[in-house]
């Protein structure tokens, strides 16, 4: 676990803090009969922004005094000083700043991951002296880091209306019977004739059915609103691919030199400047709201009869594989997550996918199973 003091020293403690008192607070002449302190939190515990406020009592307004900012974590105290954060659990309370006392607000921390520091408590105070602050209760605990909304990893990729499909492709979707697809299938701008192997039964001019699909099938030559809905879904698929590919500052770079068989992957942003292979079983482990994004510059393949398994509550809907090349799920293999391929996705005999196959060329199945995840 990261050292708490290192976090508050070196992460994203906002540049406004050095002028927290001399600028933000002195810019306001608001006061109150008694002192009060508060904090407003925005975001989740792993992406937290805190804004703190001080209301100086009428009797103290404009008088010279001190401000104090402290965190208590695991019975250790950390205080903000003009030189930065210090560990100080005994002795006098370090002063943040000495100035004329005024009320106001400022951002204390922005977009910081506190998920490893559940229970840390933030205190704000002021006083004409330390004894004045302590003896006259001119301080308060204003925030406690909680696990209520902890999520790990980057923000999820927004699939838009492409999320309505188990399989979506631009040029073709083919099956060697009998495949089993749980969710809708679409192809656009290609026509319905490029849905091959399904033995389609048309439902008027807006959709089709197949014994291999629990859902409907759609082609770009169908009548409104199907054709326009498909156009939007394909654009959303392309936007999602661009979003996933463009996420900056990966947590893991070229892990395993592209061979991730046998690994256990925690939530985060992964990037490879090469192809990625999964020659052994792979575990994806994390919470129900955690997110994984895999950026792959080459191809992606999982070997025959190998499996991706989920642990700790991880969900396929929160896993995104952005692949610039082709994706191959070999015979009998099982895959998890949303596949965003710039080219083709091929699923060999007896393979399965819990997720979505979203391809900017074609998707080919050979007696394969695809199950679209629940929302």
Phi, psi and omega in degrees: 000139179296145176293132184298320180296322177296323179300309186283345174277319196243354181278239189244037175295124202291147180295345176293337188299320178303338178245021183306314184268316187285345179242299186297316184280318181291349178282358182231141177252016181289143180221182182209159178300323178230156180292148174214156186219144181205167176216144176242127181255139176230137179098185179263173186298333179266008179206061195261135171241128181241128172248125182252150181227144176234129172248111182281138179295151181308317185292339183259350186301124176084354180277151177291135181196191183238150170249149182227137178227122183218151171242140171245122181220123180052045177067016174248143180255139177229125184240146176273129177237172177301337180267358181121192183278140179228150175273118183210096183259354178223163177083196183291155181281123178299141181270135173283310182203150173246124184194176173291139189276125175221165179265157177164186183223155175201154175286124180267319182214141184228128172051050183249142181271108179253016187295340177268004185233042179299132180101349178297139185242133180260131178239142174231141178203168173211166176184160174294336174203175177298317181295324176297317179297312185289311187289333182251015174053046177266051178203165178198151167282123187249346181199145173235130177290123181240166180262011187302324185231033181292127169224147180246153179093180182285174172295146181296151174282129180275116183274347182060216182286349174294340177293346179287351187248144167280324178224130177219131181216164181265327188250326183188151167228124183234153176221141166261111188299151000250123171269168177227114183239123181253094186137169184284158179233134180221151175221132181193136013277004178293156184274172181303329181297345179268008166265095191248146178089001186265348185050063189295145167243115183288141174249091188061225180243015186244347180196178177213163176234165178206147177293346180269357187232123170269088188151199181241160176242144185223143175232158187292341180273001176287163187277164180302145007269005186302310185298318180289324177298320178294319179301315179295318181298319179294319177297320178295322177299315179294321177296319178296319178300313181297319178300308181299318182291333186266001181296129185270171172048072179296149174284331182225129184241122176054043180303131178062019184053030177097352177255109184245016175298136179084356183277162168241120189252122174278168181299147179156182177256121182246142180222135173231134174270024186213187170283160179235134177239149177234081183277354177223168181302143183236135176250136173245115191237128178173184182281173185295335181253003179289156186231140175237131172233126180247114179260118187233119184282340181247222180268168176226132178215147172238133187289163183303134174067011175269160188227144162262127179241152180252141181223156175074010182099000179305145183237141181301328183295341182258014181245129185230120178254105177263114189235118180288331181259214182267156176243129180234119173253106188286172188305130175076359181279156177238134185236151180231135172118173178272121179263120176248096185254134177284345178236249191244154174236124180239129178241115185279179189305125175077006178281166182213155181221124167260100186156214180227144174251103184241107189236141178272001165236263187230161173237128181237127180241144176233097182047050185251167181236133175231126179238114178291133182290156176292153180302000000 
